[in-house]
Amino acid sequence: MAVHVIASSLMTSDLTAHRARSVGHGSWVVSYLPGRTLTCAQAVAALRVAEVVPTLLDLVGELADEVGLTALEAVGMAVRQSSWPDDRPAPTRHRWTAGAHGAGVS
């Protein structure tokens, strides 16, 4: 993954055709986010999203095929809350600490 800034006015990537361009005063616009003005850091993040989404959708698509869904259907359904009651115990979270005798769990 590599986002490249060219002459402080254009951002490109070797992994996506999407681009960002400077509109002055530290503001940027990204090709797939029309109407939004972003900071430089936000524009870089947006291009990085555009770099990884195709790979993620390919993987999700393979798994979704196994259950008869498209990748977008599977994502849409998976991000919704379950309609089943959650009767599982809350997950236990451990915090690792370093004591006098090395690392441990508290």
C-alpha positions, -999 to +999 in steps of 0.1 A: +000+000+000+015+032-010-002+066-013+020+091-032+017+129-030+027+146-061+038+183-060+017+188-029-015+189-050-023+153-060-025+120-042-024+087-061-020+051-052-004+021-070-034+000-058-064+020-068-075+043-095-090+067-070-072+100-064-073+130-041-065+166-051-057+196-031-083+224-032-061+248-012-058+258+024-049+223+035-081+209+021-085+179-002-112+162-022-113+125-030-126+110-063-151+087-046-163+111-020-179+139-040-190+170-020-167+163+009-137+183+018-111+165+039-078+172+057-047+158+042-047+129+068-083+122+060-076+121+023-047+096+029-071+075+050-098+076+022-073+064-004-061+036+019-097+025+023-100+024-015-068+003-016-080-024+008-118-026+001-114-047-032-093-073-014-118-075+015-148-077-008-131-106-027-126-125+005-161-118+018-175-127-016-159-161-015-173-168+020-207-153+010-209-176-020-209-205+004-241-193+020-258-181-012-252-143-007-234-116-025-205-099-007-226-067-002-256-087+011-233-106+036-217-073+048-251-056+052-265-085+072-234-091+093-232-056+106-268-056+119-275-065+155-287-101+159-324-105+165-317-134+189-315-126+226-279-124+238-277-149+266-240-154+264-219-143+293-200-111+287-165-118+274-138-116+300-112-090+293-077-095+307-052-067+312-016-077+309+006-062+335+043-064+342+050-072+378+082-078+397+084-113+384+075-106+347+043-102+328+011-116+341-027-113+338-048-093+361 
